[in-house]
Amino acid sequence: MKWRCVHELVWIEAHGPVPAGHVVVFRPGCRTTHLARITLDAVELVSRSELMARNTIQNLPEPMKAVTRLRAALTRQINKRARTEEGSA
């Protein structure tokens, strides 16, 4: 059995299976972990391309873009060192 998020189950109960290439997400400002607040009016179905457009780095203010890029560079360096240590062990 496949694990599913509660908000996805709420959508499936009302509308049936999620179409291929789409995902169920919380509407802006409606994200919650309280089960009673995860209702049909708090979720929506979007295509994966729409989800990507919403989550792109280009939507962030300049200081956050810089921090995101620095974090990615740091993660790459950590992974690179972990791989070299793994190979030498």
N, C-alpha and C positions, 0 to 999 in steps of 0.2 A: 504494500500500500504506500502511495506517495504522500509525503508530509505536505501539508498546505497551511498557509497563513489564514488566520481567522477572517481577515477582511476579504480574502479570496473566496472563502466558504460562504460568506454573506452574499457575495455577488452571484455565485453559482446557485445558491438556493433560490434567488429571485429570477435569474436570467438564463440559467443553464451553463454549460461548459464555456470556459474562456476560449475564444477563437485563437487559432494558431497565429503567432506574430503579434499578440496582444498581451497585456498584463493588467492586473487590477491594482490600482494605487489609491492612496488616500487623496482626497481633494486638498488643495492648498489650505493650510491652517486647520485641518481636521485630523491630523495624525495623533493617535492615542494608543495607550496600552490598556486602558480600562475597557473591559469586554462590553459593558453596557453602552458605551459610546461608539462602538464599532457597528454602525448602522448603514443601511443602503444609501442614505443621503450623504454619508461621509466618504464614500468610495466612488471611483469611476474607472471605466475601461479605456485604456489608451494603447496606441500602437507602440511597438518597441522603438520606432524612429521618433515618435513624439516624446517618449520617455528620455531618449538620448538627447534630444534638443533641450528638454527641460533641465537636464543635469550636466550640461556642458560647462566647462571652465569659463567659457566666454560670458556666461551670465553673472559671474562673480565680479565684485569690485576689484580694482587693481591690487590693493594690498593682499587680498585673499588669493588672487591668482599667483602672486609671487610666493606666498607661503605654500601653496599647493605644489608649485614647481620645485621649491626647495625640499619639501617633504618627499617628493618622488625621487629627486636626485639622491637624497639620503638613503631611501629604501633601496635604490639600485646599488649603492655602495655597500650597504649591509649585506645584501644578497650576494654580491660579487665576492666579498670576503668569506661569507659562509660557504660558498661553493669551492673556493680555493682551499679552505681548511678541510672541507669534506674530502676533497681529492687527495690531500696530503696525508690524511689519517688512515 
